[in-house]
Amino acid sequence: ASIKAMLRQDPNVIVIGEIRDPETAAAAIDAAQTGHLVLTTLHTSNAVAAVTRLMDLDVPAYLLGGALAGVVAQRLVRKVCPECSVPANPVPEDWERVGLPPIELGPAARRAGPGCPACQYMGYDGRLGVFELLPFSSEMGQLIQSGADEHTLWARAREEGMRTVYEDAIQKVREGKTTLEELARVVPVGDYPRAVMQGTIRALKTAQAARGAPTPDPTAVPEPPRPEPTVAAN
């Protein structure tokens, strides 16, 4: 009823806190089809799952394909403290928890420190978002209208250049903003189909090869630091 009352005011943009029942979903789709920009939220595991979630809320596929303009999935990860965090290469256990093979992250990757007064002895200070954007092209809309499953939608989204949350998070780990421990904690591997994770691994390896970075050997033992030469003064 409240959405219908807002439509009587002829707004250009409508913000709905959350869609959690068929009535709200139907009203939001009706508003989107009549030229309004509708911004709302859904609880789903990833961006593509938002499409099937709306179908579960009794939104017909033929309406959904023309009404959706895009879906953004986000997760919040903690930022490493800039005062006490230290540069460190991930250990094999970090990659196992994340569900990805070892990838060269460069010298900017950091590990949370022991804590300091600046971060209230947490090792982390503040949070930042990691995102994936599912834009809706005409081809994607046609797939939705035809009732395509999530596997097909994911395949099309990847063909159109969609980056997953994992790829965005790895970039932020590479920039020294967060850690693999946070990625493993916030984004479980089970949130994504196996084929999607395989595509993410291929994309990360391709990006690594483009930078000319070698693939790290998780079994390699790092060399001990060499002592600095001493110079005797007369």
Disulfide bonds with the S-S distance in Angstrom:
none
